[in-house]
Amino acid sequence: MDSLTELEIDPAKSTLPVVPYPSEIQRFSAAELSYGEFFNCFMLTNTAVVVTSVSDDWECFRRWVHRDDDVDKVDVDYLKLQIANVTVPVADCGKQYFNAHEKVTMKFHDFLDLWADGVGRNNGKLYLKDWHLRNVMPEYRFYETPIFFGSDWLNEYLEDRKQDDYMFVYIGPRGTWTPFHADVFSSYSWSTNIYELLKENGVLYNEVSQTAGEAIFVPSGWYHQVENLEDAISVNHNWFNGCNIDNIWNSLWAAHEQVVKEIDDCRDMDNFHQHCQVMLKASYGMDIELFLDILIHVSKKRIIAINEGLSVIHFEIYKLGKKHNQFDLIKIQTVLSKMHNQNDLLKRLQLLTKVEYCMDEIKQALK
């Protein structure tokens, strides 16, 4: 465990100016940006940024693409050797399904053959997206989460519980795209291009041309649309942590209020509020109980770290520092206080005792 990199926060060491709404989205090399600076200047302020050279040592960056020729080319044969012919999710960007694209499944090697033959480019714009490759092949370390995105409560909880994560691979030819959207739960998003050929390169206000090896940090709640200007492969995570947990709660509560409004004429039915939670989870992907469960799970690990000196480990390569653990608990305590204001609903859902117990545990740990 001595080889773990510590994620620690120290505002006194931050040298970058805080610019919440710059006229241009800034670019920084991974080598010139510390975790503390990214934490203070971008996550806390919910500000977009592009970080360059984050994937230089990744296996997928070095091996999935031939970079010796005049034109970079995906190594289809190598991918077939490394990755089994598993079933993958594919979107057809030529066919709309409600506000998204029609989705199908196919075998990965078949998709690669279509890519190599040019069929994916000319026949419907097939886009392999939202692929949980890291979950499918956990032993295949084809990338490592950049240090800047190492504090990740959402995937920490899901991995600890052996559930589906929010870590994805995208592979699509030129012209494939993702419709205008805000990310799930109003979470943060980071995305790193592994392979992309661009005829233009530059950053404009609200428009970013992202080249290979660059990671873009999309702030919580920001709407965005993605278009692959050339053939592209990318790795993406959705995540949240103490910096944006208020946004996650606000988004969840707004979704809950919308559900209540939509079925308000059924308020006299038995277990009305429980039915609202079922609808909330079906439409939003999370209900109040699951959100609370994540907060409790994260807080317990931070409390143990403080009381017993054990490390909280993320992605098998990072550990949280003491100040970071304390920060996380303070932010959880703040959100629990907001939840506690809805004590009547919490009573009906039989969650009030859990909220109050967790608040007390955090208070004791922070003494």
Order of alpha helices (4+ residues) and beta strands (2+ residues): beta-beta-alpha-beta-alpha-beta-beta-alpha-beta-beta-alpha-alpha-beta-alpha-alpha-beta-beta-beta-beta-beta-beta-beta-beta-alpha-alpha-alpha-beta-beta-alpha-alpha-alpha
